Amino acid sequence: KIQNEMTLFLVLALIVTAIILLVVFRSVLPVVFSLSVVFVGVIWSVGLLVLCGYHISVLTGLIPPLLIVIGVPNCIMILNKYHTEYSKHHNKMRALTRAIEKVGISLFMANVTTSIGFAVFCSTDSQILFEFGLISSVSVMLTYVISMMLVPIVFSFLPSPSTKHVKHLERK
């Protein structure tokens, strides 16, 4: 039952997130790519769960949807900064470099604080809370690393954003 609910929450989180991303970026590529980056993080978290010998419980079943909600803003911030920088000088590689330079530190701090918040659960005597805290804190940081690596790599091979794709920057 927990695995079925985990799948349901995962699918619902993906659908809601995809709709929001599609409204913001008005393009399918950033949506598909952001969700695939986060999905790689979800796969790593489940793999980490198995690697540590833990079973899917009520709490650890919440980690995949939680990572979607935490990981997608990483991609959104990087892509938004990439679009902003690209609008300024229309140089794709320079825009990607500056996006990672400018957003990387703030994303790192946000993910570290989130990871520390989850790691607090490791200090309890409850085994289920320990497992949840450990896997979720490590998974948040893994998702950060994955997004910081994959976003620039993939978008360096994709075509430059068009005027339609950077139009969201003009909205209030």
BALOBA-1460 file (C-alpha; in Angstrom, 3 decimals):
// residues 172
<rec num="1" residu="k" x="0.000" y="0.000" z="0.000"/>
<rec num="2" residu="i" x="2.882" y="2.376" z="0.826"/>
<rec num="3" residu="q" x="4.551" y="1.707" z="-2.523"/>
<rec num="4" residu="n" x="1.268" y="2.407" z="-4.357"/>
<rec num="5" residu="e" x="0.796" y="5.667" z="-2.455"/>
<rec num="6" residu="m" x="4.433" y="6.603" z="-3.097"/>
<rec num="7" residu="t" x="3.853" y="6.096" z="-6.816"/>
<rec num="8" residu="l" x="0.629" y="8.111" z="-6.680"/>
<rec num="9" residu="f" x="2.297" y="11.033" z="-4.853"/>
<rec num="10" residu="l" x="5.260" y="10.867" z="-7.216"/>
<rec num="11" residu="v" x="3.041" y="11.041" z="-10.306"/>
<rec num="12" residu="l" x="0.905" y="13.838" z="-8.830"/>
<rec num="13" residu="a" x="4.001" y="15.848" z="-7.893"/>
<rec num="14" residu="l" x="5.407" y="15.382" z="-11.410"/>
<rec num="15" residu="i" x="2.149" y="16.479" z="-13.064"/>
<rec num="16" residu="v" x="1.659" y="19.581" z="-10.910"/>
<rec num="17" residu="t" x="5.298" y="20.568" z="-11.284"/>
<rec num="18" residu="a" x="5.221" y="20.026" z="-15.055"/>
<rec num="19" residu="i" x="2.171" y="22.253" z="-15.420"/>
<rec num="20" residu="i" x="3.771" y="25.032" z="-13.377"/>
<rec num="21" residu="l" x="7.020" y="24.797" z="-15.339"/>
<rec num="22" residu="l" x="5.160" y="24.832" z="-18.642"/>
<rec num="23" residu="v" x="3.306" y="27.997" z="-17.647"/>
<rec num="24" residu="v" x="6.532" y="29.722" z="-16.555"/>
<rec num="25" residu="f" x="8.898" y="28.710" z="-19.362"/>
<rec num="26" residu="r" x="6.387" y="28.237" z="-22.222"/>
<rec num="27" residu="s" x="8.559" y="25.522" z="-23.670"/>
<rec num="28" residu="v" x="8.630" y="21.759" z="-23.365"/>
<rec num="29" residu="l" x="12.434" y="21.369" z="-23.233"/>
<rec num="30" residu="p" x="13.007" y="23.072" z="-19.853"/>
<rec num="31" residu="v" x="10.039" y="21.176" z="-18.407"/>
<rec num="32" residu="v" x="11.195" y="17.772" z="-19.614"/>
<rec num="33" residu="f" x="14.780" y="18.428" z="-18.689"/>
<rec num="34" residu="s" x="14.064" y="19.835" z="-15.218"/>
<rec num="35" residu="l" x="11.858" y="16.875" z="-14.415"/>
<rec num="36" residu="s" x="14.432" y="14.426" z="-15.741"/>
<rec num="37" residu="v" x="17.170" y="15.994" z="-13.595"/>
<rec num="38" residu="v" x="14.955" y="15.680" z="-10.547"/>
<rec num="39" residu="f" x="13.964" y="12.157" z="-11.561"/>
<rec num="40" residu="v" x="17.647" y="11.181" z="-11.625"/>
<rec num="41" residu="g" x="17.838" y="12.496" z="-8.057"/>
<rec num="42" residu="v" x="14.792" y="10.424" z="-7.128"/>
<rec num="43" residu="i" x="16.387" y="7.310" z="-8.605"/>
<rec num="44" residu="w" x="19.559" y="8.010" z="-6.625"/>
<rec num="45" residu="s" x="17.558" y="8.442" z="-3.424"/>
<rec num="46" residu="v" x="15.767" y="5.121" z="-3.880"/>
<rec num="47" residu="g" x="19.096" y="3.512" z="-4.761"/>
<rec num="48" residu="l" x="20.629" y="5.002" z="-1.636"/>
<rec num="49" residu="l" x="17.721" y="3.643" z="0.376"/>
<rec num="50" residu="v" x="18.372" y="0.145" z="-0.956"/>
<rec num="51" residu="l" x="22.157" y="0.526" z="-0.630"/>
<rec num="52" residu="c" x="21.770" y="1.301" z="3.075"/>
<rec num="53" residu="g" x="19.521" y="-1.746" z="3.495"/>
<rec num="54" residu="y" x="16.459" y="0.297" z="4.504"/>
<rec num="55" residu="h" x="12.921" y="-0.599" z="3.496"/>
<rec num="56" residu="i" x="10.287" y="1.727" z="2.115"/>
<rec num="57" residu="s" x="8.300" y="2.955" z="5.083"/>
<rec num="58" residu="v" x="5.637" y="5.602" z="5.569"/>
<rec num="59" residu="l" x="8.297" y="8.315" z="5.909"/>
<rec num="60" residu="t" x="10.869" y="7.113" z="3.379"/>
<rec num="61" residu="g" x="8.055" y="6.789" z="0.840"/>
<rec num="62" residu="l" x="7.704" y="10.573" z="1.024"/>
<rec num="63" residu="i" x="11.287" y="11.227" z="-0.063"/>
<rec num="64" residu="p" x="10.753" y="10.974" z="-3.871"/>
<rec num="65" residu="p" x="7.864" y="13.496" z="-4.030"/>
<rec num="66" residu="l" x="9.727" y="15.673" z="-1.549"/>
<rec num="67" residu="l" x="12.802" y="15.696" z="-3.799"/>
<rec num="68" residu="i" x="10.688" y="16.799" z="-6.738"/>
<rec num="69" residu="v" x="9.407" y="19.769" z="-4.787"/>
<rec num="70" residu="i" x="12.898" y="20.616" z="-3.507"/>
<rec num="71" residu="g" x="14.866" y="19.811" z="-6.688"/>
<rec num="72" residu="v" x="12.774" y="21.568" z="-9.309"/>
<rec num="73" residu="p" x="13.489" y="25.055" z="-7.893"/>
<rec num="74" residu="n" x="17.196" y="24.335" z="-8.433"/>
<rec num="75" residu="c" x="16.561" y="23.884" z="-12.146"/>
<rec num="76" residu="i" x="14.142" y="26.812" z="-12.287"/>
<rec num="77" residu="m" x="16.648" y="29.196" z="-10.716"/>
<rec num="78" residu="i" x="19.498" y="28.050" z="-12.944"/>
<rec num="79" residu="l" x="17.387" y="28.233" z="-16.115"/>
<rec num="80" residu="n" x="15.864" y="31.573" z="-15.164"/>
<rec num="81" residu="k" x="19.320" y="33.050" z="-14.589"/>
<rec num="82" residu="y" x="20.521" y="31.453" z="-17.831"/>
<rec num="83" residu="h" x="17.659" y="33.121" z="-19.701"/>
<rec num="84" residu="t" x="18.355" y="36.444" z="-17.992"/>
<rec num="85" residu="e" x="22.045" y="36.319" z="-18.875"/>
<rec num="86" residu="y" x="21.307" y="35.172" z="-22.414"/>
<rec num="87" residu="s" x="18.924" y="38.121" z="-22.888"/>
<rec num="88" residu="k" x="21.734" y="40.511" z="-21.967"/>
<rec num="89" residu="h" x="24.429" y="39.410" z="-24.418"/>
<rec num="90" residu="h" x="23.072" y="36.488" z="-26.541"/>
<rec num="91" residu="n" x="26.095" y="34.304" z="-25.834"/>
<rec num="92" residu="k" x="24.929" y="30.855" z="-24.724"/>
<rec num="93" residu="m" x="28.154" y="29.603" z="-23.105"/>
<rec num="94" residu="r" x="28.770" y="32.875" z="-21.307"/>
<rec num="95" residu="a" x="25.167" y="32.866" z="-20.072"/>
<rec num="96" residu="l" x="25.484" y="29.308" z="-18.742"/>
<rec num="97" residu="t" x="28.761" y="30.109" z="-16.998"/>
<rec num="98" residu="r" x="27.387" y="33.214" z="-15.354"/>
<rec num="99" residu="a" x="24.180" y="31.459" z="-14.346"/>
<rec num="100" residu="i" x="26.134" y="28.773" z="-12.486"/>
<rec num="101" residu="e" x="28.484" y="31.351" z="-10.940"/>
<rec num="102" residu="k" x="25.706" y="33.615" z="-9.693"/>
<rec num="103" residu="v" x="23.072" y="31.088" z="-8.650"/>
<rec num="104" residu="g" x="25.365" y="28.274" z="-7.507"/>
<rec num="105" residu="i" x="26.225" y="29.702" z="-4.088"/>
<rec num="106" residu="s" x="22.670" y="30.665" z="-3.156"/>
<rec num="107" residu="l" x="21.370" y="27.280" z="-4.291"/>
<rec num="108" residu="f" x="24.123" y="25.589" z="-2.302"/>
<rec num="109" residu="m" x="23.157" y="27.471" z="0.842"/>
<rec num="110" residu="a" x="19.462" y="26.722" z="0.341"/>
<rec num="111" residu="n" x="20.129" y="23.020" z="-0.208"/>
<rec num="112" residu="v" x="22.578" y="22.775" z="2.692"/>
<rec num="113" residu="t" x="20.097" y="24.318" z="5.108"/>
<rec num="114" residu="t" x="17.353" y="21.997" z="3.856"/>
<rec num="115" residu="s" x="19.711" y="19.046" z="4.183"/>
<rec num="116" residu="i" x="20.666" y="20.046" z="7.728"/>
<rec num="117" residu="g" x="16.976" y="20.341" z="8.579"/>
<rec num="118" residu="f" x="16.426" y="16.764" z="7.482"/>
<rec num="119" residu="a" x="19.643" y="15.573" z="9.130"/>
<rec num="120" residu="v" x="18.273" y="16.709" z="12.494"/>
<rec num="121" residu="f" x="16.041" y="13.635" z="12.377"/>
<rec num="122" residu="c" x="19.201" y="11.510" z="12.609"/>
<rec num="123" residu="s" x="19.649" y="12.635" z="16.204"/>
<rec num="124" residu="t" x="16.475" y="10.915" z="17.399"/>
<rec num="125" residu="d" x="16.235" y="7.447" z="18.883"/>
<rec num="126" residu="s" x="13.615" y="6.397" z="16.337"/>
<rec num="127" residu="q" x="15.017" y="4.148" z="13.599"/>
<rec num="128" residu="i" x="12.400" y="5.256" z="11.053"/>
<rec num="129" residu="l" x="13.178" y="8.945" z="11.654"/>
<rec num="130" residu="f" x="16.909" y="8.230" z="11.443"/>
<rec num="131" residu="e" x="16.469" y="6.508" z="8.067"/>
<rec num="132" residu="f" x="14.271" y="9.323" z="6.763"/>
<rec num="133" residu="g" x="16.680" y="12.012" z="7.964"/>
<rec num="134" residu="l" x="19.758" y="10.323" z="6.561"/>
<rec num="135" residu="i" x="18.356" y="9.443" z="3.135"/>
<rec num="136" residu="s" x="16.536" y="12.745" z="2.634"/>
<rec num="137" residu="s" x="19.485" y="14.920" z="3.699"/>
<rec num="138" residu="v" x="21.934" y="13.082" z="1.457"/>
<rec num="139" residu="s" x="19.409" y="13.002" z="-1.403"/>
<rec num="140" residu="v" x="18.844" y="16.764" z="-1.254"/>
<rec num="141" residu="m" x="22.565" y="17.373" z="-1.680"/>
<rec num="142" residu="l" x="22.826" y="14.739" z="-4.427"/>
<rec num="143" residu="t" x="19.993" y="16.437" z="-6.295"/>
<rec num="144" residu="y" x="21.813" y="19.762" z="-5.956"/>
<rec num="145" residu="v" x="25.020" y="18.283" z="-7.403"/>
<rec num="146" residu="i" x="23.119" y="16.566" z="-10.208"/>
<rec num="147" residu="s" x="21.316" y="19.775" z="-11.174"/>
<rec num="148" residu="m" x="24.510" y="21.853" z="-11.053"/>
<rec num="149" residu="m" x="26.221" y="19.361" z="-13.358"/>
<rec num="150" residu="l" x="23.488" y="18.333" z="-15.786"/>
<rec num="151" residu="v" x="21.775" y="21.663" z="-16.477"/>
<rec num="152" residu="p" x="24.857" y="23.373" z="-17.964"/>
<rec num="153" residu="i" x="25.947" y="20.228" z="-19.798"/>
<rec num="154" residu="v" x="22.621" y="19.581" z="-21.504"/>
<rec num="155" residu="f" x="21.738" y="23.200" z="-22.232"/>
<rec num="156" residu="s" x="25.138" y="23.760" z="-23.797"/>
<rec num="157" residu="f" x="24.134" y="21.221" z="-26.466"/>
<rec num="158" residu="l" x="20.558" y="22.458" z="-26.911"/>
<rec num="159" residu="p" x="19.731" y="25.395" z="-29.177"/>
<rec num="160" residu="s" x="19.847" y="28.892" z="-27.714"/>
<rec num="161" residu="p" x="16.608" y="30.160" z="-26.202"/>
<rec num="162" residu="s" x="14.386" y="32.088" z="-28.589"/>
<rec num="163" residu="t" x="12.555" y="35.316" z="-27.826"/>
<rec num="164" residu="k" x="9.464" y="33.287" z="-26.985"/>
<rec num="165" residu="h" x="11.414" y="31.372" z="-24.337"/>
<rec num="166" residu="v" x="12.746" y="34.458" z="-22.585"/>
<rec num="167" residu="k" x="9.459" y="36.323" z="-22.749"/>
<rec num="168" residu="h" x="8.662" y="35.339" z="-19.140"/>
<rec num="169" residu="l" x="11.388" y="37.736" z="-18.014"/>
<rec num="170" residu="e" x="9.349" y="40.721" z="-19.197"/>
<rec num="171" residu="r" x="6.287" y="39.897" z="-17.072"/>
<rec num="172" residu="k" x="5.721" y="41.708" z="-13.792"/>
